[in-house]
Amino acid sequence: MIQAFNPRTGEPAGDPVAETSDVGVDALVSAATEAYPLLAGMSLGARAEALEAVADALDARVSELVAIADAETALGEERLTGEVGRTTGQLRLFAGVLRDGSYLDAVASPVAGAAPDLRRVNRPLGPVAVFAASNFPFAFSVAGGDTASALAAGCPVIVKAHENHPGTSDLTAQIVGEALASAGAPTGTFGLVHGVDAGLRLLRHPAVAAAGFTGSTAGGLALARICAEREVPIPFYGELGAVNPVVVLPGAAAARAAEIASGYAASLTLGAGQFCTNPGLLFVPADSALLAAVAEAVGGSAGGPMLSARIFAGYQDAVAEAEAHPGVTPLASGAQGEGPWGATPHVFQTSLKEFAADTGVLSRERFGPAGLVITYPSVEELLPVLGALAGNLVGAVHVDTGSPPDIALARQVIPALQRIAGRIVCNGWPTGVAVVAAQHHGGPWPATTVPAYTSVGTAAIRRWLVPVAYQNFPAELLPDVLREAGKADQP
């Protein structure tokens, strides 16, 4: 049985939920396999209406969803209400993608001389396994971005629920399933499983064609290995976290010290530091007053209840490791959060030389409101250290846009960030991921397992598609979308 706990009290939240049996997993995959050609064959308009039906159904029960999720996660009514809105907004966004149709990338190379007539279009891969995240019980969970994008692509989805919020997962799944059925989606389009063993059986099932995951590096690597070692390997799209380095240039440090410090503290402690985009590394000029401003801002901050005893224990271990490191000194601490798993914000400091001497340890992700401030003597000395960092989801640079020297330095820092991050922010912070067409929420290894793909934004649909080319086909045998492709190019 899987039992949720209230992070504010440590007491059980809701009734325990049974783990899904092997028979149950196999039945869901069998149903998804049967649904696959039917879902893929639905018109784009009908599939769009199904996504909108799910969004409407979730919005209609937002108060009920938020109440259960808050009891299981302690993330708060305001945050969770906004997250439901983000979740339903994603579903409607992908409905728009379907109506536009350009994601199919239908292209034709008409006959020219001896060349064959070739026409290519994207097709859905097949049933998809989605592993829900702990820190976003809606937006990266049962009805989150992976589910929305895969359903939009025409792939049935089976979600492995996260054990921290099983009640939220069950209610969400019930609403999603009922809405899809009412919209005419085939039986088996969507399913939910509980339990580690059920998730592993799901991932190993030969009918599952791809998998998506948001979570820890250790967990993601274990699942990626299973996907690679299957008799028929499948793509695994894992988002594994990052430290998201932020560079403050000298002009910005001098002009906006208080503003930068308060923004850093807010971003570091957002969600009790339990985002994959919190700024774990802050590089600042060695001779600036920014250190004092950061110490003051973090000293006035407060933590919050962490999602589980396991996550809290991991955070405590990470803080202890930093405290014990000979090259690191404490800079500031905030107030402890509520409950038995209440996190205390901590920021440590070190020099660029000390950091470079032990980058492997000092650049580790500390999941929670803990940050490391690294003082650098010059941008020239910073660049090789910055370029040697492992992959991240986000990098940021703070620059005084009215200062020509800062602009010149930014032109050196930006290429270094481009090599180690999938998104670069100017005069802002890594937290806050807009769900829009231009978003890329991915990054070089180990931030993600496949850096070319995003888990947020309309391009997320590309993970669940495979191109198929049709050569010398008569029009009556072509997919509808390819019959018109290329006509405008023909004489």
N, C-alpha and C positions, 0 to 999 in steps of 0.2 A: 504494500500500500504506500501511496505517496501523500505526505502530509505537509501542508503549507504552514508557515509560522508568521505571526505578526512581528515585523522588525522593531516596532515600538515597545513591545513587551516580551518578546521571545516565546509567547504562548501560541498554541495551535490556532490556526485561522481556518474555519470551515471544516467540513468533513473530509476524511481521507479519501483518496481516489485510487481505484484499483489500477494496477499495471496491466497493460495490454498483453494478452497471451500470444504465443506464436501463431495459433490458429486465427486469432483476431487480426494480426498483422497481415498474414497471407490473404485473408478474405478482403481486406481493404485494398491491397495491391491488385488482387484479381479484379475487383470492381473497377479500379482505376484503369487497368489494362483494357477492359471492355469499353470504358467511357472514352478512352483516348481518341479513337477515330471519329467518334460522334462529336466530341467537343471540338476537335480540329476541323471537322466539317461544318460546324455552325457558321452562319454568316457573321462577318465582323460586326455588323449592327446588333445582331442577337447576342453576341458575346459581350459587347459593350453594355447592353441593357442588363445583362446578368451581373456585371460588376457594379453597375449603378444600383441595382436592387440590393446587393450586399451592403453598399455604402449607406443607403437609406435605412436599411434594417438596423445597422449598428448605431446610426445617429438617433434612431427612435428609442433606443434603450441605453443611451449614454449614461444616465444617472445610475442605473443598475450595474452596468459594467464598471463604472468608476468606483462605486462603493465596494465591490468585491476586490477589485485590483488594489485599492488603497489598503484594505485589510491585509492583503498578502505581500505588499511591497512598501507601504508607508511612503509612497512618492508624492502623496498629497492630491487633493481634489483638483486644484487648478492645473497642475502639471499633467495629470492623467486626462482631464477633460480636453486639454489641448492636444494630447497625444491621440485620443480617439479622433479628433478632428483631422489631425495629420494622416491618420490611417484611412479615413474615409476620403480624404482629399486625394491620396495616392490612387485609390480605386477609381475615382472619377477621372483622374489624370490619365490613367491607362485606358479608360473608356474612350477618351478623346484620341489617344494614340491609335486605337482600333478604327475609329471612324475616319481618321486621316489616311490610314493604310500604308503610309510610306515606309513603315518599319519592315514591310515585306521585301523591300529592296528589289522589286521586280524589274528586271533588265533584259533586253533582247539585243542580240547581235545578228541582224538579218543577213540572209544569204548575199555574199558578194564574191563573184567568181566561183572558185572551187571551195570556198569556206562553207562549213555547215551552218544551218540555222540553229543558234543556241539561245535558250531563254532560261534565266535563273530566277529562283524565288526562295525566300526563307520559309522553312516548314518547322512546326513544333517538334521537339525532340522526343517527347513521351512522358510518362509519369515521373513526377519530380518529388524528391524528399526534401523537406524544409525543416531545419533544426532551429527552434525558437530561441531568442536571446533572453537573458535574465533581466537586463536593465531597461528594456522597453517592452512592457507586457502587451502593447498593442502594435506600435509602429514597426517593430522587428520581431513580431511573434506570430500568433496563429493567423491573423488576417493582415500581416504586415507587408512590407515591400516585396519580399521574395514570393509570397503567395500571390499578391496582386499581379506582379509581372509575369509569373509563370502561367496563371490562369488566362491572362491577356494573350499570351503566346499560343494558347490552345493546349496547354499541358495540365492534366489532372494533378492535384497536389495532395500529398499526405504529410501532415505536420507532426513532428515529434515535439510535444509540449515540454516547456521547461518546468522542472520540478519545483521551482520557487513560487509559481502561480498556477497551480492546476485547476483551481476553481474558475479563475478568470479565463483560462484556456478552454475549459468545457463549455462555459456560457458563450464565449465567442464562437466556438466551433458550431454550437447548436444554431446560433443566429445565422452564421455563414451558410451552413448546410440547408436550412429552411429557405433562405433567400434564393440560393442557387436553384433549388428545386422549383420554387414558385416561378422563377424566370425561365424555366424550361431547360436548364442544364441537365445533361444525362446523369443518371445515378452512378455514383463512383467518382464524380468530378472532384470531390473534396473529402478528406478523412483526417482523423486525429488519433495519435497513439500516445500512451504514457509509459515512461520507464526507460532506463538505459538499455536494457536487453532488447526491448521492442525497437528502439532506435537503431541499434546495431543490426538487428534482423532486417529492418526496413532498408538500411543502406546496402546490405549484401544481397537483397532480392534481385534476381536477374532481370526482372521486368522494370526496375527503377532505372531511369535513363540519365539522371543528373541529380545533384544535391546542392543545397545552399545552406550556409551556416554563418552565424554571428556569435562570437564568443571568445574564449581564451585561446592563447596560442597552443597550449598543451592539448586541449580538447580538439581544436581544429586539426592539428597535426595527426592525431590519432585517427580521426575520421578520414582525413585525406589519404592516409596510408591504406585504409580499408578500401577506398575507392580505387586506388592505384593497383592494389593486389588482387582485385576481383578477377575471375576468369575472363570477363569482359570489362576492362576498366571503364569508368565513367568520369565525366568532368565534375570536379568538386570546387565550388565557388565559396571560399572561406574568407570572412573578414575577421582578423585575429587581433586587432588592437594595435596601439602605437603610442609613442611618447610625444609626437607632434612638436618639433622644436620651433621656438620663437626667437628671432634675432631682433634685438633693439639696437639701432644704429646710434652713434654719438649725438647727432643733431636732435633726433627724436627724444633721446634720454634727457638732454638738457632742456628741451622746450616743453615736454609733456610728462615729466616724471610722475606727478601725482595721478594724472589720468591713466597712464600706462599701468601703474601699480594697482590701482583700484580695478581696472579691467582684468588684469592678470589674476588677482585674488578671486574675483567673481567667476572667471572662467575655470580656474583650478578647482573651486569648491562646488561648481554647478552639479546638481544631482549627486552630492556627496562624492564627487570625483569619479563617479561610476559610468562615465562616457568613454567611448573609444577615441574621443577627440579632445579630451582635457589636455592642457599644455604641460607635459611632464618636464620639459627642458626649456629654460629661459636663459639666453645668452645676452649679457649686458656689458657695457664698457666698464673696465676696471676702475676708472677714475671718476665715475659718475655718482650723483647723489641718489640714483635710482634704488640702490640696495636699501637705504634707510626708508625710502617710500614704500618699497615692497614689504619690508619688515612691519611697518606700521599698518599697512592694508591687510596683510595676512593675520597680524595679531588681533585685528578687529573682526575677523571672520568667524564663522561657526560651521561646524560640520553637521552631519545628519545621520539618521539611522541607515546602516548599510543593508543590502538586500537579504543577506543570509549570514549565519554563523560562519560558514566556510569562507565567504568573501571577506568578512571582517577579520578572520584569523589570518588570511593571506595578506591583508593590508597591514596588520600589526607586524607580521614577519618582515614585510618590505620596509617598514619604518625602522624596525630594529636593525636591519642590515645597513641602512643608510647611517643610522646613529653610530654604529660600530666601525664604520669605514674610516681609516686613518687620514684620508685626504678630504674628509667632509666635516663641516661644522654646522650646528643648528643656526638658522637665521631667525625664524619666528614660528610660533604655534598659535592656533586659534582656539576657540571654545569647543569642547566635546559635544557631539550630537546627542540626540535623545535616545534612550533605550539601551539595552544590553549590548547592542552592536553599533553604538554611536561612535562615529569616526571623528577624530580630532585632526584638523588640518595641520600639516607640518610642511615647512619649507626649509631646505638645507642649502648651503652654499659651498662652492669649491672654485678653484682657479682652473683656467683652461689647461694649464700644464698638468695638474692633478687629474683632470677629467680625461685628457688624452692618454695618460699613463694607465688608466683602467676603464676604458670606454665600455668594454663588455659588461662590466658590473654596473657602472654608474648610469648607463643609458637604458637599463631595464625598465619596463613598464611597472609602475607601482599603482595598481588599480585602486583608486581612492584619492582623497584630496592631499596628495603629497607631491611636492615639486622640488626640483633642483635648479638653483640659479648658478650659472657658470660665468665668472668674470673673465673677459678677454682683453689683452693689452692692445690688440690692433685687429682690424678685419683681415689684414694679410695673414696673420697667424691663425685666425679663426677658420679661414676657408678650408684648409686641408682637414681639419678636425670635423667640420660640418659635413664635408663631402664623404667622410669615412663612416658616417652613421648608417645604420640599417634603414630599411624602407619604412615609410610612415604614411598615414592617411593624409595628413595635413602638415604644411610648414607655413610659417608666418614671418613677416618682416615689418618692423615699425621704422618709418623713415620720415624725416622732416621734409615734406615736399617743397618747401620754400628754401631749402638749403642745397646749393649745387654740390658741395662735398658729400652730403648724405645721398643725393641722387646718384652720384658717381659710385659710391660704395654699394648702394642697392643694386646697381647693374652688375656688380661682382657676386653679391650674395644670391640673387635670384637664380642664376644658372646652377648654383650648388643645391638650392632647394628643389629645383626642377628634377634633379637626378634622384632625390630621395623621398619625394612626396607626390601624391596624386592630385592634390589641390594646394594652391598657394594663396595666402591671404595677405593683403597689404593694409597696415594700420587697423588690424582687427585681431580676432582670436579664433582658434580652431573650432571651438564649440559653436553649434548652430549649423545644421546641414539643410540647405534649401532643397525642397523636392521640386526640381525644375528640369527642363530639357538639357541645360548645359552642365548640370552637376556631374562630377566624377567623384564618387565615394569609393575609392580604391587606392592602391598604391603599391610600390615595389615590395617584394618579399622582405620581412615577414608580415607586413601589414595586411596583405591579402595573398591568397594562393595563386591568383591569376590577375596580374596588375592591369591588363587591358580592359577589364570589365568593371562596372560599377554596380553597387547594390542599391543605390538611390538615384532617382530621376528616370526619365523615360528610356534612356539607353539601357536600363537594367533588363529590359525584355530580351536583349540580344543574347543573354546567357542561355536562354531556353530554346534557341532556334538553331537550325542547321540549314545551310544553303543546299539546294538541289537544282542541278542543271538538266534541262530537257533538250535533246538534240534531234533535229529533223522530225519533230512531231507534227502531225496534222492538227489543225485548230481544234477539231472536235475532241481530241484526246488531251489537250493542254488544260492545266488549271485555269479557271476563269480569268484570274488576274493577269495571266501571261498571254491571253489571246489578243489583248490590246497593246501589250508592251511592244515598243519598237516601231509601231505603225507610223508614228510621226517622223521617224528617221528614214523610212523607206521612200524611194522615188515615186 
